[in-house]
Amino acid sequence: MIGTLFNVATVIIGSLIGLAIQSKMPERINKIVFACLGVFTLLLGFKMAFEGQQLLVVLFSLIIGSVIGEAIDIDSYLNKLGNWLQTKFKAKGSNFTEGLVTSFLLFCIGPLTFLGCLEEGLGSPPNQLITKSIMDGFSSIALSSAMGLGVLVSALPLFLFQGGITLMATVIEPLLSNAMITELTATGGLMIVALAFNILEMKKIKVANMLPALALAPPFTHLATLVPYAV
C-alpha cells in the first residue's frame, strides 16, 4: 500500500506545517486561506458532479442514501469517535472533531480515492494516489492551520479507509463498470459541494450521513441500464 502510505505521510507533514504556522498567522489570514480552500472544494465538487450522465441515479442515491445515513445517524458516531480521539490525544480546542470529520470526508470522497486504491490493489503503480496525496498535503496545511490537531489525526481513518479498499480491490473491481464509476464520482461530487457549504459556513449539512449514497450509486446505475431513460 505504497500509495496510501504516501498519502498518509503527506497529510501528516501538511498538518504539521499547518499547526506550526497556526499560532504565527493572524486570524484574518487564516480565515481567507480557509475561504480559498472552501471555494476550491466547491469547484472540485461541481467538476465531479458534472461528469454524471444519469441524473436520476445521482438524485435517488443521495436521497435514499441520506435517509439511511440519517436513520443510522453516522454523523453522531463520527463525532463520538472524534471526541474519544480528542480525549486520547489530550487535544484542546472546540474544532478537533470538526477538523477530523471534515478532513476525512474531503480526503476520502473523491474519485481518486476509489480509482487510485483499485489501481494499486490490482498491481499497477499508484500514480493516481500520488497525485491525490500531493493535493491532500496542500489541503491539510490550510485545514490544520484553521481547524487544528483533528486534521492531523484524520490520517488514521484515512489509512484504514484507503487501505481497506486497496486490500479488497480484486473483489471490488470486477463489480464496477465505467458507468458505475462515473455516477459514483458524480454522487461524491455533490457530497463535496455540501462539504464546501460547511467549510464556507453557508449552511450546516451532515455530510457524513450522506455516505451510504456512495454504496447505492453503483447498483442504481446497473438498474438504470435495465430500465433505460433519458434525463
C-alpha positions in Angstrom: 0.0 0.0 0.0 2.7 2.4 -1.0 0.2 5.0 -2.4 -1.9 5.0 0.8 1.2 5.3 3.0 2.5 8.1 0.9 -0.9 9.8 1.1 -0.9 9.4 4.9 2.6 10.9 5.1 1.7 14.0 3.0 -1.4 14.6 5.3 0.8 14.3 8.4 3.5 16.6 7.0 1.0 19.1 5.7 -0.9 19.1 9.0 2.3 19.6 11.0 3.2 22.6 8.8 -0.3 24.0 9.3 -0.1 23.5 13.0 3.3 25.2 13.1 2.1 28.3 11.3 -1.3 28.3 13.0 -0.1 30.4 16.0 2.0 32.7 13.9 -0.6 33.7 11.3 -3.1 36.5 12.1 -6.7 35.3 12.4 -7.7 37.2 9.3 -5.1 35.4 7.2 -6.3 32.0 8.5 -9.9 33.0 7.5 -9.0 34.0 4.0 -6.9 30.8 3.4 -9.8 28.7 4.7 -12.2 30.6 2.5 -10.0 29.8 -0.5 -10.0 26.1 0.4 -13.8 26.2 0.6 -14.1 27.8 -2.8 -11.7 25.3 -4.3 -13.7 22.5 -2.7 -16.9 23.9 -4.2 -15.2 23.9 -7.7 -13.9 20.4 -7.2 -17.4 19.1 -6.2 -19.1 20.7 -9.2 -16.5 19.4 -11.6 -17.1 15.9 -10.3 -20.9 16.3 -10.3 -20.9 17.5 -13.9 -19.4 14.2 -15.0 -22.7 12.4 -14.2 -24.8 11.0 -17.1 -27.7 9.5 -15.2 -29.1 12.4 -13.1 -31.9 10.3 -11.5 -29.3 7.8 -10.3 -27.4 10.6 -8.5 -30.7 12.0 -7.1 -32.0 8.7 -5.8 -28.7 7.7 -4.5 -28.4 10.9 -2.5 -31.9 10.9 -1.2 -32.2 7.3 -0.2 -28.6 7.1 1.0 -29.1 10.2 3.1 -32.3 8.9 4.6 -30.4 5.7 5.6 -27.5 7.7 6.9 -29.8 9.9 8.9 -31.7 6.9 10.4 -28.3 5.4 11.5 -27.0 8.9 12.3 -23.5 8.2 11.0 -22.6 11.8 11.8 -23.2 11.3 15.5 -21.0 8.2 15.6 -18.2 10.0 13.8 -18.5 12.9 16.3 -18.3 10.4 19.2 -15.2 8.9 17.6 -13.7 12.4 17.2 -14.5 13.3 20.8 -13.0 10.0 22.0 -9.8 10.6 20.0 -9.7 14.2 21.3 -9.6 12.7 24.8 -6.9 10.2 23.9 -4.7 12.8 22.3 -5.5 15.3 25.0 -6.2 17.9 22.4 -7.6 21.2 23.3 -10.0 23.4 21.3 -13.5 23.0 20.0 -12.6 22.4 16.4 -10.9 19.0 16.9 -13.8 16.8 15.9 -15.0 19.2 13.1 -11.5 19.2 11.7 -11.2 15.4 11.9 -14.6 14.7 10.2 -14.2 17.4 7.6 -10.7 16.3 6.6 -11.6 12.6 6.5 -14.6 13.3 4.2 -12.6 15.7 1.9 -9.7 13.2 1.6 -11.9 10.1 1.1 -15.0 11.0 -1.0 -13.2 12.0 -4.2 -12.9 9.7 -7.3 -9.1 9.4 -6.9 -9.6 7.6 -3.6 -11.5 4.7 -5.2 -9.8 4.7 -8.6 -6.3 5.1 -7.0 -6.9 2.3 -4.4 -8.2 0.0 -7.1 -5.3 0.8 -9.4 -2.7 0.0 -6.7 -4.7 -3.0 -5.3 -4.6 -4.6 -8.8 -0.9 -4.3 -9.0 -0.4 -1.1 -11.0 1.8 1.8 -9.9 -0.1 4.2 -7.5 0.0 7.1 -9.9 -3.4 8.4 -9.0 -2.8 8.1 -5.3 0.4 10.0 -5.7 -1.5 12.9 -7.4 -4.2 12.7 -4.7 -1.5 12.7 -2.0 0.0 16.0 -3.2 -3.4 17.7 -3.3 -4.3 16.3 0.2 -0.9 17.5 1.5 -1.6 21.1 0.5 -5.2 20.9 1.7 -4.1 19.7 5.1 -1.9 22.7 5.5 -4.9 25.0 5.1 -7.2 22.8 7.1 -4.9 22.3 10.1 -4.0 26.0 10.3 -7.7 26.8 10.7 -9.0 23.7 12.5 -6.1 22.3 14.5 -5.0 18.9 15.5 -8.1 17.0 14.3 -6.8 17.3 10.7 -3.5 15.5 11.7 -5.4 12.7 13.4 -7.6 12.2 10.3 -4.6 10.4 8.8 -5.6 7.4 10.9 -9.1 6.8 9.4 -7.7 7.8 6.0 -5.2 4.9 6.3 -7.9 2.4 7.4 -10.4 3.5 4.7 -8.0 3.6 1.7 -6.1 0.5 2.9 -9.3 -1.4 3.1 -10.3 -0.5 -0.4 -6.8 -1.4 -1.7 -6.8 -4.8 0.0 -10.3 -5.6 -1.4 -9.5 -4.3 -4.9 -9.6 -7.7 -6.5 -13.1 -8.2 -5.1 -14.5 -4.7 -5.8 -13.0 -4.0 -9.3 -15.0 -6.7 -11.3 -18.2 -5.4 -9.8 -17.7 -1.8 -11.1 -18.3 -0.8 -14.7 -17.1 2.5 -16.1 -20.7 3.8 -15.9 -20.9 2.9 -12.2 -17.7 4.8 -11.5 -19.0 7.8 -13.4 -22.2 8.0 -11.3 -20.3 7.2 -8.2 -18.0 10.2 -9.0 -21.0 12.5 -9.6 -22.6 11.5 -6.4 -19.4 12.0 -4.5 -19.1 15.4 -6.2 -22.4 16.7 -4.8 -21.4 15.5 -1.4 -18.2 17.5 -1.7 -20.3 20.5 -2.7 -22.2 20.0 0.5 -19.0 19.8 2.4 -17.9 23.1 0.8 -21.0 24.7 2.1 -19.9 23.6 5.6 -16.4 24.9 5.1 -17.7 28.3 3.8 -20.2 28.4 6.7 -23.0 28.8 4.2 -25.2 26.0 5.6 -24.5 23.3 8.1 -25.0 19.9 6.4 -24.4 16.5 7.9 -22.4 15.2 5.0 -21.4 12.1 6.9 -25.0 11.0 6.8 -24.8 11.0 3.0 -22.1 8.4 2.9 -24.5 5.4 2.1 -25.2 7.2 -1.2 -21.8 6.1 -2.4 -22.7 2.5 -1.9 -26.1 2.9 -3.7 -24.8 4.7 -6.8 -23.3 1.6 -8.5 -26.3 -0.7 -8.1 -28.7 2.1 -9.1 -26.6 2.6 -12.2 -26.9 -1.0 -13.1 -30.7 -0.8 -12.6 -30.8 2.2 -14.8 -29.2 0.2 -17.6 -32.1 -2.4 -17.3 -34.7 0.4 -17.4 -33.2 3.0 -19.8 -34.3 6.6 -19.6 -33.0 9.9 -20.7 -32.6 12.9 -18.4 
